[in-house]
């Protein structure tokens, strides 16, 4: 992979990671670098799955990538629910 391909993978990964964070429920406990890494992985894996399901279909490939990014962000980042608890139990 040449430098242009690496830069493209980082840009696409960042975009997919951000979309994945927006779609994943709750708040994720992960930084932006990890978000980009998850997005890059989703781009590659989703591209492979999308081309296997519907060869030549950009929309199906993109859908697979976005879904995988959201699932990846949810799994890697986890979700933190509100930690506000009532103190009236004591």
RAMOQUI-V509885 format. One record per residue. N is the residue number from 1. RES is the residue in one small letter. SS is DSSP state (alpha for helix, beta for strand, coil for the rest). PHI is phi as a letter, one per 20 degrees, with the letter a starting at -180 (none if undefined). D_LAST is the distance of its C-alpha to the last C-alpha in Angstrom with 2 decimals. Layout:
n->N res->RES ss->SS phi->PHI d_last->D_LAST
n->N res->RES ss->SS phi->PHI d_last->D_LAST
This chain:
n->1 res->x ss->coil phi->none d_last->60.75
n->2 res->x ss->coil phi->e d_last->62.13
n->3 res->x ss->alpha phi->f d_last->60.27
n->4 res->x ss->alpha phi->f d_last->60.38
n->5 res->x ss->alpha phi->f d_last->58.73
n->6 res->x ss->alpha phi->f d_last->55.97
n->7 res->x ss->alpha phi->f d_last->55.32
n->8 res->x ss->alpha phi->f d_last->55.38
n->9 res->x ss->alpha phi->f d_last->52.89
n->10 res->x ss->alpha phi->f d_last->50.50
n->11 res->x ss->alpha phi->f d_last->50.89
n->12 res->x ss->alpha phi->f d_last->50.49
n->13 res->x ss->alpha phi->f d_last->47.53
n->14 res->x ss->alpha phi->f d_last->45.83
n->15 res->x ss->alpha phi->f d_last->46.45
n->16 res->x ss->alpha phi->f d_last->45.26
n->17 res->x ss->alpha phi->f d_last->42.14
n->18 res->x ss->alpha phi->f d_last->41.28
n->19 res->x ss->alpha phi->f d_last->41.99
n->20 res->x ss->alpha phi->f d_last->39.88
n->21 res->x ss->alpha phi->f d_last->36.90
n->22 res->x ss->alpha phi->f d_last->37.40
n->23 res->x ss->alpha phi->e d_last->37.54
n->24 res->x ss->coil phi->f d_last->34.76
n->25 res->x ss->coil phi->f d_last->31.45
n->26 res->x ss->coil phi->m d_last->28.47
n->27 res->x ss->beta phi->d d_last->28.68
n->28 res->x ss->coil phi->e d_last->30.55
n->29 res->x ss->coil phi->e d_last->29.85
n->30 res->x ss->coil phi->b d_last->33.53
n->31 res->x ss->coil phi->e d_last->36.18
n->32 res->x ss->alpha phi->f d_last->39.41
n->33 res->x ss->alpha phi->f d_last->41.59
n->34 res->x ss->alpha phi->f d_last->39.73
n->35 res->x ss->alpha phi->f d_last->39.86
n->36 res->x ss->alpha phi->f d_last->43.64
n->37 res->x ss->alpha phi->f d_last->43.99
n->38 res->x ss->alpha phi->f d_last->42.20
n->39 res->x ss->alpha phi->f d_last->44.43
n->40 res->x ss->alpha phi->f d_last->47.55
n->41 res->x ss->alpha phi->f d_last->46.70
n->42 res->x ss->alpha phi->f d_last->46.09
n->43 res->x ss->alpha phi->f d_last->49.43
n->44 res->x ss->alpha phi->f d_last->51.35
n->45 res->x ss->alpha phi->f d_last->49.75
n->46 res->x ss->alpha phi->f d_last->49.67
n->47 res->x ss->alpha phi->f d_last->53.27
n->48 res->x ss->alpha phi->f d_last->54.34
n->49 res->x ss->alpha phi->f d_last->52.58
n->50 res->x ss->alpha phi->f d_last->53.78
n->51 res->x ss->alpha phi->f d_last->57.35
n->52 res->x ss->alpha phi->f d_last->57.25
n->53 res->x ss->alpha phi->f d_last->56.05
n->54 res->x ss->coil phi->b d_last->58.32
n->55 res->x ss->coil phi->g d_last->60.82
n->56 res->x ss->coil phi->n d_last->61.66
n->57 res->x ss->coil phi->e d_last->58.87
n->58 res->x ss->alpha phi->f d_last->57.09
n->59 res->x ss->alpha phi->f d_last->54.60
n->60 res->x ss->alpha phi->f d_last->53.51
n->61 res->x ss->alpha phi->f d_last->53.24
n->62 res->x ss->alpha phi->f d_last->51.17
n->63 res->x ss->alpha phi->f d_last->48.87
n->64 res->x ss->alpha phi->f d_last->48.37
n->65 res->x ss->alpha phi->f d_last->47.68
n->66 res->x ss->alpha phi->f d_last->45.09
n->67 res->x ss->alpha phi->f d_last->43.25
n->68 res->x ss->alpha phi->f d_last->43.29
n->69 res->x ss->alpha phi->f d_last->42.07
n->70 res->x ss->alpha phi->f d_last->39.06
n->71 res->x ss->alpha phi->f d_last->38.29
n->72 res->x ss->alpha phi->f d_last->38.91
n->73 res->x ss->alpha phi->f d_last->36.63
n->74 res->x ss->alpha phi->f d_last->33.82
n->75 res->x ss->alpha phi->f d_last->34.33
n->76 res->x ss->alpha phi->f d_last->34.97
n->77 res->x ss->alpha phi->e d_last->32.53
n->78 res->x ss->coil phi->m d_last->29.79
n->79 res->x ss->coil phi->c d_last->27.54
n->80 res->x ss->beta phi->d d_last->24.26
n->81 res->x ss->coil phi->e d_last->21.99
n->82 res->x ss->coil phi->g d_last->19.73
n->83 res->x ss->coil phi->e d_last->16.86
n->84 res->x ss->coil phi->f d_last->14.92
n->85 res->x ss->coil phi->c d_last->11.63
n->86 res->x ss->coil phi->f d_last->9.35
n->87 res->x ss->coil phi->e d_last->6.35
n->88 res->x ss->coil phi->f d_last->5.46
n->89 res->x ss->coil phi->f d_last->3.78
n->90 res->x ss->coil phi->e d_last->0.00
